[in-house]
């Protein structure tokens, strides 16, 4: 998530592009996570906030938490006794405006007075297009919350996890032998031709319409990985597409990669991804 500018969903906060050097390791800085209260910052969007609150209440288990407004966040963001789970907008350097909305967990501290990008980013995961959400974010929200928690606990044990981010989970592909993999049709890039489908989509790898793939995720089907991609509306060059494979039954993350959107490479799983996954 480096080189990305974050914006609170309902307010714009001045940000800086570079991160301050950290004297202590990230693992040390977040070792108190399970002991501190996490403030869940509501966006002000009543519909999304209600779903968000329900899922956090149902799924968050690794630390005490309380809900708060953006106004309250502004008042307490410099307090090191709090962590914050926020819905934020992300803008990459070559984007004209923020294209992705993300779930981000940050630690409070004095640096927060200089902007969100100066806060310690514990973990961030993309959840939807800022301008044109697909609706799939509501299906995958429970899994994403579980993924955030698993990553935090792992980061408290290993600095390599803390610094590597979610990309480190792609190594889990080697553990998926015998599991089914279901790709939503809309998650495939234009590179995935009919010939590529005949070559790779067999032996437990299949393609379904998004509603069917989402039903598999919602039903928590065991030993089944489901695809989920997040990319900006319009897919302008300079933006990024994020690609995930998530176990519907356990919510374990098995694949997490991103690629820059260009005239050649549009959004969705690329041929390179499919080859990597099919030959796991």
N, C-alpha and C positions, 0 to 999 in steps of 0.2 A: 504493500500500500504506500510505498515511498513515492515522492514526487507527485502527490495528489493533494489538492486543496479541499478542505472540508468546510461545509457550511451547515449550521443548525437549520433544521427544516423550515422553521417559521420565522427565523431572524437571520440577518447576515452579520457575521462577526468578523472584524478585521483579522487577517491571518498573515503569517509569514511563511515563506517556502522552505526554509531550512530548519533542521532539528538541532537542538543544543546537544553538545557532547555530554555523555553520561559518565560520571565518575564511577558509580557502582554499576554492576551488570543489571540487565533488565530483570533477571530472575530474582535478584536481591530486592529490587525496587517493588516487585509485586508479591513478595512472600507473605505479606499481611492480607492478601485479598480475601481469604475466607473469613477473616476476623473483622473486616471493616464492612460498613453498610454500603450497599450499592444503590444509588439513586437512579431510578428509571425515569428518564426525562420524557414527558409526553409532548407530542408535537403540536397539539392544538387542533389536529384533524380528528373530529369526534368519532368518525367511523373507524378509522385505522387505530386510533388510541384504544378503543374498546376491545378490539381483537387483540391488540398488543398486550394490554393489561391482562386479559384472560389467559393468554398463552404464557406470559411470564409467571403469573400466579400458579399455573398448572405445572410448569416445567422447571422453574429456577430452584436449584437445590444446594448450591455450593457456598452461598453466603446470604446473610440477611439483606433484605431489600425494602425500599420504600419508593412510592411514586412521587414525582414532583413536576412542577410546571417549568417552562423555560425561564420565567421570571425568577423562580426560586434558584434554578441552576445558576443564573447570573450572579446571585448573591453569595452562593456557597462554593462556586467552582474552584476557588483558590484554597479550599480547606483540604489538607492531606488526609483527613479522616474519612473521605468519601471517594468512592469510585462512581463512575457515571456510565449508564447504558443509554445511548442516544441514537435517534434516527438522524442521519446526517446526509448532506449532499456532497458528492465528490466531483471535482473538476480537475482534469489533467491539463498539463501546460498548453497543449495545442488545441484544447477545446475552447470554443467561444463562450460556453456556459456549462454549468454542472449537468452531467448526463446520467449519473448513477446515484441511486439512493442506497445507503448502507447502514448496517447495524454496527455501531462502534462502541467499544468499552474503553474508557480513558480514566486515568487517575487524576484526582484533584491536586492542586498545588499552586504555588505563586506564579508559575509560568503561564497559567490559564489566563491571567490578565492581559497577556500579549496575543491571545488567540487560540483557537482549538488546535492548530498545528504545533503549538508549543507544549501542549499537554502530552503526558506519556500515553502513547497508544498501546493498550494492552493487546487488543485484537480487533480486527475489522473485517466484515464480510459483506459483499454486495448482496442486495436483496431484490432490487427492481429498477426499471428505467424511471428516471425522474419525471419525464413528461408523459409517458404512456405506459403505465404499469399493466402487465398482462393479467393479473389476478392470481397467477400461480404462486406469488409470494405468500399468500395466505395459507396455501397447502404446505409450503416448505418452511414456514416460520417456526413451527415446533422443532423441526430437525436442525435448523440453523441455530436456535437457542441451545440445543444440546451440544452442537459442534463447538460453539463458543465456550461452553463450560468445560468440555473435554480438553480444549486447547489451553485454557487457563490453568487447569490442574497440571497438565503436562509441562507448561512453561514455568510453573513454580518448582518443578523438579529439574528441568534441563534448560540451560541457556540456549542451546542450539534450537530448541523448539520456540523459545521466546523470541529469538531474532529471525528465525526462518519464516515464521508465519504459517498460514494454512497450506502453502505450497509443499511443505514437507510431507503432507499426507499422501501424495501421489505414490510414494513408495509402498503404500498399502495394497496396490494393485496385485502384487505377488501373492496376496492372501485370498484372492477372489476365485480361485479355481473351483469349479463346480457351482458357482453362483450364476443366476440369470442376470443379464444386463438389458434394461429396457430404455431405449432412447425415445424421447418425444420427437415427433416429426419436425416440429418448429425449432428444435435444438440442433439440427444438422445444417451445416453450411452448404453453399452451392457446390463445393468441391465433392460432396458425396453423391456421385453419379450412380446411375443404375448398375453399371459394372462394378463399382465399389461396393454397393449393397450386396450384390451377388457373391462377391468375394469375402466380405467380412461379416455380414449379418446372417449368421448361422451358428450352430453349436451353442445355443443359449443366449445369443445376442440378437435382439429384435428391435423393430421400430413400431411405435404405436402413435395414434393421435394424442395430443397433449392431455385431453380429458381422461383418456384411459390410463396414461402414465401417471397422472395425478391421482387417480383412484387407487392405483397400486400403492402409491406413497401414503395416501390417507388411510388405507386399510392395513398399513404396516405389514405388508407381505414379507415373510421371512426369506432370507437368502436371496434377495432381489435388489439390485442396484438400479436407481432411477436417475435419469439425467435432469440437470437444471442449469440453464444458462441465463446470464444477466448481461445485457448490453444496452447502450443508449438508444433512444428513439431517433430514427434517421440514420444511424450508423455512420456518422461522418468520419472520414479518415482522421487519425489522431486519437480517437477514442479507443477503449479497450473492451473486449468481450471476455467474460469470466465463465468458465466451464466446470461443472461439478458432477460427480457421481456419488450418490448417497444411498446407503443401505436403508431400505424402507422399514425394515424390522427393528434395527438397532440405532439408526440415525448416525452411524459411523461414516465419516468422510473417507472415501477411497481414492478420489481424484479431484485435484484442484489446480487448474492452470488458467492462464490468461494469454491472449495475444492481441497485438495492436491491429485495429481495423484499418485496412488499406484498400486501394482499388482492387488489389488481387485477392486479399483475404477478407471476406465479409464475416459477419457474426456467426456463431455456432461452432460445433465441433468440426475441426478441420480433418483432412485426410490423415495428417500426421497423428492427431489424437486417436482416431479410430484404429490406425495401425498399431499404435502403442497399446491400446486397450485390448484389441483382439489377440495380440501376441503376448499377453501378460504371462 
